């Protein structure tokens, strides 16, 4: 009788939500919005999304350790380094999955083998403090940061930090060559440890102009949903870089079925509208952001990950030598 009673208890007990665990480089407001939207939409399916924020290197290192131990705790990784996805795919550490929604995406968002895809991106461009920069002086080109009138008033990313910083180094080399950095050094630019540092300098009036990202500028500036701080965006005529955030499904993650549900939702129009706000841009063909951006009308660079990796050490070292 005890056995039967126990079985009935198990059958009638409320089912526990099945967690889908994501390790993510996304800024917390976007991650929180994603969790709320997904969890609200999937209450009936008994699925619960949990996002743990971290840095790419640390997350991948943990994943490697778990793979060796045979106990993977993460279902999906959101990473901001395309080269890392290429490496993980090469090593067979990602589970391919081709969502039916991928047909709605721009080609650059997808990998040919479906080991990873890019579900959001933010723009690396020029930002400025409108209290220090007159409307007639707003930068229109990356070369404007080299104008002597801004000597000692410009911040740029430190090349040795990597990640989004290397995007800037690569972009300047591709567009102008090492000459850009030589002129930047002569103009007494400040080299900062993060886009966040530059961003805070601009808002505080410590610098007039800097290399920033839309995910920070639109979050804090006078934009829909922003906080109204004194920081505005300027799109350079040569184009800025889109810094993609991609997803890759782990090998041996705890919830493979739930993971596919997450990827399908996240890449749907509904999911993209939940994520792509506050300076984040979708790579769908029919939608860019809830603020009404149209990616087809924005000049942007989508650099080849393999080429970036090829020149990473050389161009980083050269830029560092010039700036120091």
Helices and strands as residue ranges (DSSP letters): H 2-12, E 18-24, H 28-41, G 43-45, E 47-53, H 56-69, E 76-79, H 82-90, G 100-104, G 107-109, E 116-128, G 135-137, G 142-146, G 148-150, E 154-157, G 159-161, H 164-175, H 179-186, E 190-192, H 195-204, E 209-213, H 214-220, E 232-234, E 240-249, H 256-267, H 269-275, E 280-281, G 295-297, E 300-301, H 305-323
